[in-house]
Amino acid sequence: MSDAGSLTVPERTQRVEAGDLEIKILGPCRHESPLLARLGHQALQRVGGAERILLDDRRSMRSAHGADPAQLPAFEAAGPRDRIFFEPAQLRCGIVTCGGLCPGINNVIRGLVLELTHSYGVKDILGFRYGFEGLVARYGHAPVRLGSAWVSEIHEKGGTVLGTSRGSQDPGEMVDTLAALRIGALFVIGGDGTLRAATKIVAEVQRRGLSIAVIGIPKTIDNDIHFIDRSF
């Protein structure tokens, strides 16, 4: 919900540089966060001034970089920011679930919808059906409109209420759908293959110069997503 566009991580095992962990931004954050009135400034981090968490805090790493923290690979601390890129009342969000099933997917969908609706004031949320197939128009999977009532009891059900699928889809076709539906932020729930596909969506979005944020939510039982110790 802040200025995040994507986080690109090297796919091969190699030395990680500070720039590898930088989150690409969509542009200046001109809108005050709706959370300010409820949480106050002390609970929000300043855009561009958030704490950073070192990937490797061993003394040998610090010595190799002259003890300059700015040269060390570090993650931007998670959490809400004081200002955001999108105007929530005008933002349309999308949610898609891909890959294998596991407990908790519906809880994540429900949490996203409730937080977007009640905390940020987003009025328009679409759930894409059957994984990335739902982002390809020729499959004919119409998205479902998600709201508080629709998700109120889905956490009591197994699997994913949006459905899922495996297999590659063309990033161009998926971005065509996002652009046609005026999606500003797409939440992608999936494992390593799903998140790699999400980076291809990001690349196509950037190639076209669109303002679409892609947010990956890791779902893995294989412990095979870089830098993620555990997932839901």
Buried (B, 14 or more C-beta within 10 A) or exposed (E): BBBBBBBBBEEEEEEBEBEBBBBBBBEEBEBEBBBBEEBEEEEBBEBEEBEBEEBEEEEEBBEEEEEEEEBBBBBBEEEBBBBBBBEBEEBBBBBBBBBBEBEBBBBBBBBBBBBBBEBBEBBBBBBBBBBBBBBBBEBEBEBBEBBEEBBEEBBEEEBBBBBBBEEEBBBEBBBBBBEEBEBBBBBBBBBBBBBBBBBBBBBBBBEEEBEBBBBBBBBBEEEEBBEBEEBB
